Amino acid sequence: MSRPIGLTGGIGSGKSTAAGFLARLGAGVVDADEISRELTAAGGAALPALREAFGDRMVPPGGALDRAAMRALAFADPAARGRLEAILHPMIREESARRVAAASGPYCLLVVPLLLESGGWGRRVERVVVVDLAEGLQLERTVARSGLAPAEVRAIMATQWPRWRRLQAADDVLWNGGTPEQLRAQCERLHGRLAARPR
């Protein structure tokens, strides 16, 4: 079993890019968002419970979760967000644990946007790596990538820990305010340190 290393950061910080660089260097990668998409795709294991909780409007029969509509509801209604998380989070944690246990390589990155905010994730990893950048750049990149309005991105950012708090919790920081080449170089140095640690 590979050592579990948490990788997190705010929306638009570049978690997937950093994880991709580290994967090419030999790290295992388990992505909680990817598992969430699998669980909520057509035929996904979470759909029956989600349909029961939110109805056919959110989960049409034979279809997938309407992620855009669900995201809008979750950010407008904290109670709805709580019901969504109560269904998805245990399933994501169970599947991520299975995949981490099956991973090979010197360590396995557990990529979780809310690694620090959601109770329990932090206790599952040996170290926390935070991908960091200025909040203005984070907003700009997310709007460009996702097509969401700036106000929608700010609403998502407001549900995540502020930058200073993530940095306080970090064991390692990858600065992604520069070029992809600069991030890659930092990933290479981090990989060297993590791979050299005794298993």
C-alpha positions as CSV (number, residue, x, y, z in Angstrom):
1,M,0.0,0.0,0.0
2,S,1.3,3.5,-0.9
3,R,1.5,6.2,1.7
4,P,-1.5,8.5,1.4
5,I,-0.6,12.2,0.8
6,G,-3.4,14.7,0.7
7,L,-3.4,17.3,-2.1
8,T,-5.8,20.2,-1.9
9,G,-6.3,23.8,-2.8
10,G,-9.1,26.3,-3.6
11,I,-11.1,26.1,-6.8
12,G,-9.0,26.9,-9.8
13,S,-5.7,26.5,-7.9
14,G,-4.3,23.9,-10.2
15,K,-4.8,20.7,-8.2
16,S,-5.3,18.5,-11.3
17,T,-2.3,20.0,-13.1
18,A,-0.1,19.4,-10.1
19,A,-1.5,15.9,-9.6
20,G,-0.8,15.2,-13.3
21,F,2.8,16.2,-13.0
22,L,3.3,14.1,-9.9
23,A,1.6,11.1,-11.5
24,R,4.0,11.2,-14.5
25,L,6.8,11.1,-11.9
26,G,5.5,7.9,-10.4
27,A,2.9,8.9,-7.8
28,G,-0.4,7.2,-7.5
29,V,-3.4,9.5,-7.8
30,V,-6.9,9.1,-6.3
31,D,-9.2,12.0,-7.2
32,A,-12.3,12.6,-5.1
33,D,-13.9,14.7,-7.7
34,E,-13.5,11.9,-10.3
35,I,-15.1,9.4,-7.9
36,S,-17.9,11.9,-7.3
37,R,-18.5,12.2,-11.1
38,E,-18.6,8.4,-11.4
39,L,-21.1,8.0,-8.6
40,T,-23.4,10.6,-10.1
41,A,-23.1,9.6,-13.8
42,A,-25.9,7.6,-15.5
43,G,-26.0,4.3,-13.6
44,G,-23.9,5.6,-10.8
45,A,-24.2,4.1,-7.3
46,A,-25.3,7.3,-5.7
47,L,-28.3,8.0,-8.0
48,P,-31.0,6.1,-6.2
49,A,-30.3,7.9,-2.9
50,L,-30.0,11.2,-4.7
51,R,-33.3,10.7,-6.6
52,E,-35.0,9.9,-3.3
53,A,-33.6,13.0,-1.7
54,F,-34.0,15.5,-4.5
55,G,-36.5,14.0,-7.0
56,D,-36.6,13.4,-10.7
57,R,-35.9,17.0,-11.5
58,M,-32.3,16.6,-10.3
59,V,-32.0,12.9,-11.3
60,P,-34.1,12.1,-14.3
61,P,-35.0,8.4,-14.6
62,G,-32.2,6.7,-16.6
63,G,-30.1,9.8,-16.5
64,A,-27.3,11.4,-14.5
65,L,-27.4,13.9,-11.8
66,D,-27.9,17.4,-13.2
67,R,-24.7,18.8,-11.7
68,A,-25.2,22.4,-12.6
69,A,-28.7,22.5,-11.1
70,M,-27.5,20.6,-8.0
71,R,-24.6,23.0,-7.6
72,A,-26.9,26.0,-7.8
73,L,-29.3,24.5,-5.2
74,A,-26.5,23.4,-2.9
75,F,-25.0,26.9,-2.8
76,A,-28.4,28.6,-2.3
77,D,-29.7,26.1,0.4
78,P,-27.3,24.9,3.1
79,A,-29.8,22.2,4.1
80,A,-29.8,20.8,0.6
81,R,-26.0,20.9,0.6
82,G,-26.0,19.0,3.9
83,R,-28.3,16.3,2.4
84,L,-26.1,16.1,-0.7
85,E,-22.9,15.7,1.3
86,A,-24.5,13.2,3.7
87,I,-25.1,10.9,0.7
88,L,-22.0,11.5,-1.4
89,H,-19.2,12.0,1.1
90,P,-19.3,8.5,2.8
91,M,-19.4,6.8,-0.6
92,I,-16.5,8.9,-1.9
93,R,-14.5,8.2,1.3
94,E,-15.1,4.4,1.0
95,E,-14.1,4.2,-2.7
96,S,-11.1,6.5,-2.2
97,A,-9.9,4.3,0.7
98,R,-10.2,1.2,-1.6
99,R,-8.2,2.9,-4.4
100,V,-5.5,4.2,-2.1
101,A,-5.1,0.7,-0.6
102,A,-4.7,-0.7,-4.1
103,A,-2.3,2.0,-5.3
104,S,1.4,1.2,-6.1
105,G,4.3,3.6,-6.1
106,P,6.1,5.3,-3.3
107,Y,3.1,7.3,-2.3
108,C,-0.5,8.0,-3.4
109,L,-2.0,11.5,-3.7
110,L,-5.5,11.8,-2.4
111,V,-6.8,14.8,-4.3
112,V,-9.7,16.4,-2.3
113,P,-10.9,20.0,-2.8
114,L,-12.3,20.0,0.8
115,L,-9.6,17.9,2.4
116,L,-9.2,20.3,5.3
117,E,-12.8,21.5,5.5
118,S,-14.6,18.2,5.6
119,G,-14.1,16.3,8.8
120,G,-12.2,13.0,8.6
121,W,-10.2,13.5,5.4
122,G,-7.2,15.1,7.2
123,R,-6.8,12.1,9.5
124,R,-6.5,9.8,6.5
125,V,-3.3,11.3,5.1
126,E,0.3,11.5,6.3
127,R,1.0,14.9,4.9
128,V,-1.0,17.8,3.3
129,V,0.2,19.4,0.1
130,V,-1.6,22.7,-0.7
131,V,-1.6,24.2,-4.3
132,D,-1.6,27.9,-3.7
133,L,-2.0,31.1,-5.7
134,A,-3.4,34.6,-5.2
135,E,-7.2,34.7,-4.9
136,G,-7.6,37.2,-7.8
137,L,-5.8,34.8,-10.1
138,Q,-7.8,31.9,-8.7
139,L,-11.0,33.7,-9.6
140,E,-9.7,34.7,-13.1
141,R,-8.6,31.2,-14.0
142,T,-11.8,29.6,-12.7
143,V,-14.0,31.9,-14.7
144,A,-12.0,31.3,-17.8
145,R,-12.0,27.5,-17.4
146,S,-15.5,26.9,-16.2
147,G,-17.6,29.6,-17.8
148,L,-19.1,30.3,-14.3
149,A,-19.9,34.0,-13.5
150,P,-17.5,35.7,-11.1
151,A,-20.2,35.8,-8.4
152,E,-20.8,32.0,-8.7
153,V,-17.0,31.4,-8.3
154,R,-16.9,33.7,-5.3
155,A,-19.8,31.8,-3.7
156,I,-17.9,28.5,-4.2
157,M,-14.7,30.1,-2.7
158,A,-16.7,31.3,0.3
159,T,-17.5,27.7,1.2
160,Q,-13.8,26.8,1.2
161,W,-11.2,27.7,3.8
162,P,-9.5,31.1,3.2
163,R,-6.1,30.9,1.7
164,W,-4.3,31.8,4.9
165,R,-5.9,29.0,6.8
166,R,-5.1,26.4,4.1
167,L,-1.5,27.6,4.2
168,Q,-1.3,27.2,8.0
169,A,-2.4,23.6,7.6
170,A,0.0,22.7,4.8
171,D,3.1,20.5,5.3
172,D,4.2,21.4,1.7
173,V,3.1,24.2,-0.6
174,L,3.2,24.3,-4.4
175,W,3.0,27.9,-5.7
176,N,1.0,28.0,-8.9
177,G,1.0,31.7,-9.6
178,G,3.5,31.4,-12.3
179,T,4.0,29.2,-15.4
180,P,3.3,25.5,-15.8
181,E,7.1,25.0,-16.1
182,Q,7.6,26.6,-12.7
183,L,4.9,24.4,-11.2
184,R,6.4,21.3,-12.8
185,A,9.8,22.1,-11.3
186,Q,8.3,22.4,-7.8
187,C,6.5,19.1,-8.3
188,E,9.8,17.4,-9.3
189,R,11.4,18.7,-6.1
190,L,8.4,17.6,-4.0
191,H,8.3,14.2,-5.6
192,G,12.0,13.7,-4.7
193,R,11.3,14.5,-1.1
194,L,8.2,12.3,-0.8
195,A,9.6,9.4,-2.7
196,A,12.7,9.4,-0.4
197,R,10.7,9.1,2.8
198,P,10.6,5.6,4.3
199,R,7.4,3.7,3.7
